[in-house]
Amino acid sequence: MTLQVVNSFVDFCTQFISDGGFLFGFMLVLLESFLPVLPLGVFVALNVNAFGDFFGIILSWTATCLGCFLSYLLFSFLSEKLLQKVLSPKTLKKVDKAIYKFQSISFSNLVLVVALPFTPAFLINIICGIARVSRRKFLFAIFIGKVFMITFWGYVSKSLIESITDINTIIIVSLMLVVAYMVSKVVGKKVDLE
């Protein structure tokens, strides 16, 4: 009975997104970059169900890359003014130290953080924006890392608990992270991002 209710709900949501069209599916994924309470994995899975594997993944990847970049730009613009107004001088000093450490993150490590399926994109966008990670480095990192994350969510489409306990999912995620790391090393050297 419970499985039937869940399946009916998924069918309803898939039909709702399908009826809304590509733009609706695109906007849902884009908004997740600004509103961390929205479930990216669910939106990607619904896009894949509504528009097919290829178009659902491409639509979701494009939307999440654009959303992450816009969020990054917003926080890189607001960072200094916002932090100085909101934080006490003592806290601001601690934040500055953390930002300084994050500014030195290697390109490969940034790609890995972005590629992890359970990493909150919103938080990465804020940190990279505030830390003033170069736009070029950030864009290449999200273009590469998000391919693996979106593909994972598109094909796995499982709940968090199932994904963590399923050995096949753990193997898939591990392989995707290894490939993401290797690709980031090659791209980093080619375009001088390391």
TORTIBA-129623 format. One line per 5 residues: number of its first residue (from 1); their letters; for each residue y, x, z of C-alpha. Coordinates in pm, 1 decimal, padded with zeros to 6 digits. Each point is the difference from the previous one (the first is absolute). Example, Ala and Ser with C-alpha at 12.3 -4.5 7.8 and 13.67 -1.06 7.14 Angstrom:
2
1 = AS = -00450.0,01230.0,00780.0; 00344.0,00137.0,-00066.0
//
This chain:
194
1 = MTLQV = 00000.0,00000.0,00000.0; 00248.2,00275.9,00098.7; -00082.9,00202.8,-00313.0; 00055.7,-00309.6,-00212.8; 00344.9,-00053.1,00158.9
6 = VNSFV = 00092.2,00365.2,-00060.8; -00116.7,-00019.3,-00362.2; 00197.1,-00320.1,-00052.9; 00310.1,00163.1,00146.9; -00039.8,00309.3,-00222.4
11 = DFCTQ = -00047.2,-00224.1,-00306.3; 00312.5,-00197.6,00094.4; 00209.5,00318.5,00047.5; -00129.8,00151.4,-00324.6; 00087.1,-00318.5,-00189.1
16 = FISDG = 00343.6,-00010.4,00168.3; 00076.5,00359.0,-00110.8; -00146.2,-00062.3,-00344.0; 00219.8,-00308.9,-00043.1; 00305.6,00198.8,00112.8
21 = GFLFG = -00065.8,00257.4,-00269.3; 00033.0,00376.5,-00017.0; 00350.4,-00001.3,00148.4; -00117.7,-00183.3,00311.4; -00290.0,00242.5,00054.4
26 = FMLVL = 00235.5,00291.8,-00065.1; 00259.6,-00123.6,00252.2; -00258.1,-00048.5,00275.5; -00111.4,00363.5,-00024.5; 00358.4,00127.2,-00035.9
31 = LESFL = 00112.8,-00186.2,00313.5; -00278.3,00161.8,00204.4; 00186.2,00331.3,-00029.3; 00288.2,-00156.0,00196.3; -00189.5,-00234.3,00232.1
36 = PVLPL = -00287.4,00181.9,00169.1; -00151.8,-00320.7,00139.4; -00106.7,-00101.4,-00350.7; -00360.6,00096.7,-00085.0; 00001.9,00229.7,-00305.2
41 = GVFVA = -00379.8,00001.1,-00026.5; -00011.1,-00378.7,-00016.1; 00272.1,-00018.5,-00267.3; -00171.5,00264.1,-00213.3; -00335.4,-00177.0,00034.4
46 = LNVNA = 00160.3,-00331.6,-00097.8; 00174.2,00160.9,-00300.1; -00332.3,00147.2,-00113.4; -00168.7,-00339.3,00043.1; 00282.6,-00180.9,-00182.1
51 = FGDFF = 00072.0,00242.4,-00285.6; -00317.4,00206.1,-00034.7; -00088.0,00352.3,00107.6; 00218.2,00197.4,-00239.4; 00316.1,-00214.0,-00004.4
56 = GIILS = -00025.2,-00084.0,00370.2; -00015.6,00368.5,00094.4; 00273.9,00108.1,-00245.8; 00226.9,-00284.9,00115.9; -00057.2,00084.3,00367.3
61 = WTATC = 00041.3,00375.7,-00055.1; 00329.2,-00045.3,-00187.6; 00132.9,-00240.8,00261.8; -00091.6,00214.8,00299.5; 00143.6,00317.2,-00160.0
66 = LGCFL = 00327.7,-00177.4,-00077.4; 00012.3,-00159.9,00346.0; -00067.3,00331.2,00175.6; 00266.3,00176.4,-00204.4; 00261.7,-00270.3,00066.0
71 = SYLLF = -00082.0,00005.4,00371.6; 00021.5,00380.8,00001.9; 00342.2,-00013.8,-00172.3; 00128.5,-00256.9,00248.0; -00097.1,00208.4,00302.0
76 = SFLSE = 00120.1,00327.2,-00149.8; 00339.4,-00166.8,-00052.9; 00019.1,-00166.1,00342.7; -00173.0,00268.8,00205.0; 00280.5,00206.6,00149.0
81 = KLLQK = 00241.4,-00285.9,00065.7; -00271.5,-00227.0,00136.1; -00158.2,00260.7,00225.8; 00332.8,00108.9,00147.9; 00090.3,-00360.3,00085.1
86 = VLSPK = -00338.1,-00108.7,00134.0; -00130.3,00304.9,00186.1; 00133.9,00184.3,00302.2; 00093.7,00367.8,-00052.1; -00306.8,00113.2,00196.7
91 = TLKKV = -00236.7,-00217.5,-00206.1; 00178.8,00100.8,-00319.3; -00078.9,00364.9,00078.5; -00372.8,-00080.1,00032.9; 00005.8,-00199.5,-00322.5
96 = DKAIY = 00174.2,00287.9,-00177.6; -00279.8,00235.8,00109.7; -00265.6,-00239.1,-00132.2; 00191.3,-00041.7,-00326.2; 00028.0,00376.5,-00035.6
101 = KFQSI = -00377.7,00034.8,00039.3; -00063.2,-00275.4,-00254.0; 00233.6,00159.2,-00253.6; -00243.0,00288.3,-00027.0; -00304.5,-00217.7,-00080.7
106 = SFSNL = -00181.9,00137.8,-00300.3; -00027.1,-00207.1,-00314.3; -00380.5,-00016.5,00028.7; 00015.7,-00125.9,00358.6; 00259.4,-00261.4,-00095.5
111 = VLVVA = -00227.2,-00122.6,-00281.1; -00290.5,-00025.4,00245.7; 00207.6,-00198.1,00249.6; 00114.1,-00236.5,-00277.1; -00356.1,-00035.6,-00136.7
116 = LPFTP = -00155.0,-00106.1,00331.4; -00075.4,-00372.7,-00027.2; 00108.5,-00081.0,00354.7; 00323.2,00204.0,00010.1; 00302.2,-00229.6,00046.5
121 = AFLIN = 00208.8,00053.6,-00315.6; 00311.6,-00129.9,00171.2; -00014.6,00275.2,00261.7; -00056.4,00273.4,-00260.4; 00296.2,-00130.2,-00203.5
126 = IICGI = 00225.9,00006.3,00307.4; -00108.6,00348.1,00110.2; 00034.3,00148.1,-00349.1; 00339.0,-00165.3,-00048.4; 00138.2,00111.4,00335.0
131 = ARVSR = -00151.0,00349.6,-00035.1; 00157.8,00024.0,-00344.6; -00325.1,00099.1,-00165.6; 00101.8,00072.4,-00358.8; -00010.4,-00298.5,-00234.9
136 = RKFLF = -00213.3,00190.2,-00245.7; -00256.1,00095.6,00264.1; -00008.1,-00354.7,00138.7; -00037.0,-00161.7,-00344.3; -00283.6,00228.7,-00108.3
141 = AIFIG = -00171.4,-00054.1,00336.0; 00012.1,-00379.0,-00023.6; -00098.2,-00005.6,-00367.5; -00311.7,00205.5,00074.4; -00086.7,-00126.8,00349.1
146 = KVFMI = 00052.7,-00368.4,-00071.9; -00242.6,00006.8,-00294.7; -00280.2,00074.4,00243.2; 00120.7,-00240.2,00268.0; 00045.0,-00292.8,-00240.0
151 = TFWGY = -00332.5,00069.0,-00172.3; -00167.3,00003.5,00340.6; 00150.6,-00336.7,00098.8; -00065.5,-00147.7,-00343.2; -00368.8,00081.2,-00004.6
156 = VSKSL = -00093.4,-00006.7,00364.4; 00188.8,-00318.9,00095.2; -00158.8,-00007.3,00344.1; 00137.2,-00054.2,00345.5; 00110.4,00296.9,00208.5
161 = IESIT = -00305.1,-00021.2,00224.7; -00246.5,-00023.1,-00288.6; 00168.0,00291.7,-00176.9; -00017.1,00224.8,00304.5; -00364.2,-00078.9,00078.9
166 = DINTI = -00137.6,-00003.7,-00356.6; -00138.3,00345.6,-00089.5; 00054.5,-00059.2,-00373.1; 00368.7,-00069.1,00061.5; 00033.1,00313.2,00215.0
171 = IIVSL = -00159.2,00207.4,-00279.0; 00227.5,-00157.3,-00264.7; 00313.6,00062.6,00208.0; -00108.2,00358.1,00072.4; -00063.9,00070.2,-00369.0
176 = MLVVA = 00333.1,-00158.2,-00097.5; 00182.8,00217.0,00253.5; -00170.2,00315.9,-00130.0; 00095.3,-00091.6,-00358.5; 00357.6,-00086.9,00108.8
181 = YMVSK = 00028.2,00337.1,00174.6; -00131.7,00189.4,-00304.0; 00232.3,-00188.1,-00238.2; 00297.0,00062.8,00231.8; -00077.2,00374.5,00004.0
186 = VVGKK = -00008.5,00016.2,-00380.9; 00312.6,-00214.4,-00044.8; 00181.3,00182.0,00280.4; -00051.3,00334.5,-00172.1; 00082.7,-00132.6,-00347.7
191 = VDLE = 00331.8,-00158.5,00102.4; 00079.9,00244.4,00281.7; -00017.4,-00241.3,00296.4; -00201.1,00212.8,00246.3
//
